[in-house]
Amino acid sequence: MHPMTEHHHTGPDHTEQIHDHHGGDVHAGHDRHAGHDRHAGHGAHGEVFRRLFWWNLLLAVPVVLTSSMVQDWFGYHLTFWGAGVIAPVLGTVVFVAGGRPFLSGAVSEVRERTPGMMLLIAVAISVAFAASLGSTFGVGDLDFWWELAALIVVMLLGHWLEMRAIGQASGALEALATLLPDRAERMIGHDVEEVAIADLHPADVVLVRPGDASRPTAPSSKARRHSTSR
């Protein structure tokens, strides 16, 4: 039994849709591969934020518990020796260690003249730290140690979750990228030759077999497809 053959000559509307979905031309696929490599770094950044979150959370708990404001809210008082220095010491550690990604990010945003979220967070924690440090040494009466620690911990948690979500999305995109073909079967009369996708031309007829993982895209949206069913 001879295989049934079906010819498809795609019109401008249909081929333009294929053209758009595949990013314009074959070179866009390679650009997407490079973009996936860049996104791979988000997983490493997410791991950094994860570690910073848990360590700073442990440091922030004593800062919050020894805060006079929190003690007044819940009606308890900690009067043991050294209770008054826990918040300034641990709060400073949280600011330096946990706030470092935001401070360095703010510096980068200022240098690039692209102010964003990092700069906003850096300003907030810097003001809180300066006011709390001054209050500790008797300058003013603005004790924000527990607010400073809580803000940094919450921001670290948010950035960790963001980086993890981006990393997972990048993994899904990489899985889709593996479906993009590198070669295609071009028909020349009754013969078929295998060529690289980049070697296809607008007038070429491409053979698409049943069960192909994905459909090759020619450099022009006017390429013709020839499909077979067995």
VENQUITA-V76200 format. One record per residue. SS is DSSP state (h for helix, s for strand, l for the rest). PHI is phi as a letter, one per 30 degrees, with the letter a starting at -180 (none if undefined). Layout:
((SS PHI) (SS PHI))
This chain:
((l none) (l d) (l d) (s d) (s c) (s b) (s c) (s b) (l c) (l d) (l d) (h e) (h d) (h d) (h d) (h d) (h d) (h d) (h e) (h d) (h d) (l c) (l i) (l j) (l a) (h d) (h d) (h d) (h d) (h d) (h d) (h d) (h e) (h d) (h d) (h d) (h d) (h d) (h d) (l d) (h d) (h d) (h d) (h d) (h d) (h d) (h d) (h d) (h d) (h d) (h d) (h d) (h d) (h d) (h d) (h d) (h d) (h d) (h d) (h d) (h e) (h d) (h d) (h d) (h d) (l c) (l d) (h d) (h d) (h d) (h d) (h d) (h d) (h c) (l i) (l b) (l b) (l c) (l c) (l d) (l d) (l i) (h d) (h d) (h c) (h d) (h d) (h d) (h d) (h d) (h d) (h d) (h d) (h d) (h d) (h d) (h d) (h d) (l d) (h e) (h e) (h d) (h d) (h d) (h d) (h d) (h d) (h d) (h d) (h d) (h d) (l d) (l h) (l b) (l d) (l b) (h d) (h d) (h d) (h d) (h d) (h d) (h d) (h d) (h d) (h d) (h d) (h d) (h d) (h d) (h d) (h d) (h d) (h d) (h d) (h d) (l c) (l i) (l c) (l i) (l b) (l b) (l c) (l c) (h e) (h d) (h d) (h d) (h d) (h d) (h d) (h d) (h d) (h d) (h d) (h d) (h d) (h d) (h d) (h d) (h d) (h d) (h d) (h d) (h d) (h d) (h d) (h d) (h d) (h d) (h d) (h d) (h d) (h d) (h d) (h d) (h d) (l d) (l d) (l d) (l d) (l c) (s b) (s b) (s c) (s c) (s c) (s b) (l i) (l c) (s c) (s b) (s b) (s c) (s b) (s d) (h e) (h d) (h c) (l d) (l b) (l e) (l c) (l d) (s c) (s c) (s d) (s c) (s c) (l d) (l j) (l d) (l d) (l a) (l c) (l d) (l c) (l d) (l d) (l c) (l d) (l c) (l d) (s c) (s c) (s b) (s c) (s b) (s b) (l c))
